[in-house]
C-alpha cells in the first residue's frame, strides 16, 4: 500500500519529528495533492499539525486564480488551515533576469522560508517525486554537472523534506483515483518552451525506448552519489578551515602549501564550496573556473592573477593566495600623524602604531618584528604614517645603501597584495621603519644615542571564516 511505502521512506530519513508543525507546499497538481492526502493519512501516527501553503505566481491569469481557490477548498475539506500567498513572478523575472520558471521557484522558496519562520514550523514538505529526480539529473547532465549534481535533490535538508521521492507519478495518480481525490492540471507543463518540459516530454520517452529501466537506474545513481557526496563533504569540512582564512578586511587568504596535500577530488570540492559561499549566483562558476583556480593554487607563480565571476579576483603570492571582491588594488596612500608620545590609528589597515619617548636608552634592547627603538635625535616630529608610493626608496638596517622599497618587499617575499597594507613610519621624506619588517639604518640606536623612542605596531590577526 502506498501509505505504508511513504511511511517507511519518511522513517528511513527521520523526516518528521513527533508533534512537528509541518507546512505542505500545495500547487493543486497530482503530486502535491497526493502529498497533502498522504500526510493527512499519517498525521495522527506522527502527531503532526499540517498547514497547506499555496503560492500564486500570477503567471497564468484565470488558471492561477482557479488553482488558488481549488487548494483552499481541498484544505478545508480535510479540515486544515491554508495560506495563499500571491507574488508577482513576472515583475521579479524582469528585474532578476531569470527565466519564468526559475523566477517562480525563487519566489516560492522565499515565501515558504518566510512562513516557516513566522509560523514556527519545523518542517516544510515538498511534493517532488521520483520522476522529478530523474528529470533533474538529466537536466544537470545536459547543463554540465559534477558528483554533487548527480546526487540530485536531497530527500531531507531541514526544514525541507521530500516524502515522495521514491514514488513514481503513475503510482500517485492511481492512488488519487482510488481515493477519489481531485487535482488540477497546469497548462504550462505541456509547453516545450521550458527545458524541464522538453526533458519530460521528449528526452525521457526516447531514453525509455532504449532502456525501459532508465528511471530506476538514474534513481539508483542518485542514491549512490548522494552517499558518496556526504562522505566527501565531511572530508571538505576537515580541510576547509586549514585552507581558507578570512582577514579582518574581508579578504580571503588561501593556503597554497597546505592545499597541495589535499587529494584532487577534495581540492575541487573545497573550491566549489568556497565559490558557492561567496560568489552570487553560484551557478555562474563553471568547471573551468574551478580548474583554473585549482591550478593557480598548485602551480601558479607569484604575482599571477585570476578573474572569477562576480568581480572576484585571486592573486597568487609565494605560499598563499589572496581572494577579494571589488577592484584590482592599486597603490594607495594612507596618511596619519604620529605624535611622541601618542598613537596613530589606521582604520583601513586595521592597525595601530604607538610612539613612546624614553628618557634613556633601555638596556638591554629587546627589538622584535613589531617593536623597534630609534634614536630620538635622528627624527623630525611629528612622525607620519603612510603606505607605499611608486618609486619609494629605503635604507634597511645593516644594508650598504638605499634600495627600492619594491625590491625590499620582493627580497622579503611579501605578497604583492599585502604591500599596500604595510604602514611606513616617516620622518620628513625618509622611511624610519617598515612596520613589522625592518628599521631604517640611519635611525638605529648607536653609541652616541642619548634618548630613545620606542615604536610598536599592533595589528589584528587573521580569523577563520
CORVENSUL-V128077 format. One record per pair of residues at least 12 apart in sequence whose C-alpha atoms are under 6 Angstrom apart, sorted by the first residue. I is the first residue (numbers start at 1). GAP is how many residues later the second one is. D is the distance in Angstrom with one decimal. If there is no record, write none. Layout:
BEGIN
((I:GAP:D) (I:GAP:D))
END
This chain:
BEGIN
((10:153:5.8) (18:28:5.0) (18:29:5.6) (19:28:4.5) (19:29:4.5) (20:28:4.9) (20:102:5.8) (21:27:5.9) (21:28:4.9) (21:100:4.6) (21:101:5.6) (22:27:5.9) (22:28:5.0) (22:99:5.6) (22:101:4.8) (22:102:5.6) (23:27:5.9) (23:28:4.9) (23:29:5.9) (23:101:4.7) (24:28:4.8) (24:29:5.8) (24:100:5.9) (24:101:4.8) (25:28:5.0) (25:101:5.6) (26:27:5.8) (26:28:5.3) (27:27:5.8) (28:43:5.7) (28:155:5.7) (28:156:5.6) (29:154:5.3) (29:155:5.1) (29:156:5.9) (30:153:5.4) (31:96:5.6) (32:95:4.8) (35:92:5.9) (51:30:5.2) (51:31:5.7) (52:30:4.6) (53:29:5.7) (53:30:4.8) (53:31:6.0) (54:30:4.8) (55:29:5.9) (55:30:4.9) (55:31:5.9) (56:30:4.6) (57:30:5.1) (57:31:5.9) (57:32:5.3) (89:15:5.5) (123:36:4.5) (123:37:5.8) (124:35:5.7) (124:36:4.7) (125:35:5.9) (125:36:4.9) (125:37:5.9) (126:36:5.1) (128:37:5.9) (129:35:5.0) (129:36:4.1) (129:38:5.7) (130:35:4.8) (130:36:5.2) (130:37:5.4) (130:38:5.3) (131:37:5.9) (137:13:5.8) (137:15:5.7) (148:81:6.0) (150:72:5.7) (151:71:4.3) (151:74:4.7) (151:75:4.5) (152:70:5.7) (236:34:5.8) (243:12:4.9) (245:219:4.3) (245:220:5.8) (246:217:5.5) (246:218:5.2) (246:219:5.3) (247:215:4.6) (247:216:5.9) (251:72:5.9) (251:73:5.0) (252:70:5.7) (252:71:4.9) (253:68:5.8) (253:69:4.8) (254:66:5.5) (254:67:5.0) (255:65:4.7) (256:41:5.3) (256:63:5.4) (256:64:4.9) (257:62:5.8) (260:38:5.8) (302:14:5.2) (302:15:4.3) (302:16:5.4) (303:13:5.6) (303:14:5.8) (304:12:5.4) (311:14:5.7) (311:15:5.7) (312:12:5.7) (312:13:4.3) (317:98:5.0) (333:53:5.9) (333:54:5.1) (334:52:4.7) (334:53:5.4) (335:50:5.4) (335:51:4.3) (336:48:5.7) (336:49:5.0) (337:47:4.6) (338:44:5.8) (338:45:5.0) (338:46:5.5) (339:43:4.9) (340:15:5.4) (340:16:5.9) (341:14:5.2) (341:15:4.7) (341:16:6.0) (342:12:5.8) (342:13:5.5) (349:72:5.7) (351:107:5.6) (351:108:4.5) (352:105:6.0) (352:106:5.1) (353:103:5.6) (353:104:4.6) (354:101:5.7) (354:102:5.2) (355:99:5.7) (355:100:4.7) (356:97:5.6) (356:98:5.1) (357:96:4.6) (358:94:5.2) (358:95:5.6) (359:92:5.5) (360:91:4.9) (361:90:5.9) (361:91:5.5) (369:67:4.7) (369:68:5.8) (370:66:4.9) (370:86:5.6) (370:87:5.0) (371:84:5.7) (371:85:4.5) (372:82:5.9) (372:83:5.4) (373:80:5.6) (373:81:4.6) (374:69:5.3) (374:70:5.2) (374:71:5.5) (374:78:5.6) (374:79:5.3) (375:68:5.6) (375:69:6.0) (375:70:5.2) (375:74:5.9) (375:77:4.9) (376:75:5.5) (376:76:5.0) (376:77:5.7) (378:65:5.9) (379:48:5.6) (380:47:5.4) (383:43:5.7) (383:44:5.3) (384:41:5.9) (384:42:5.0) (385:39:5.5) (385:40:4.8) (385:41:6.0) (386:37:5.7) (386:38:5.3) (387:33:6.0) (387:36:5.2) (387:37:5.6) (392:12:6.0) (392:13:5.5) (393:12:5.0) (395:45:5.5) (395:46:5.8) (396:44:4.9) (396:45:5.4) (397:42:5.6) (397:43:5.2) (397:44:3.9) (423:12:5.6))
END
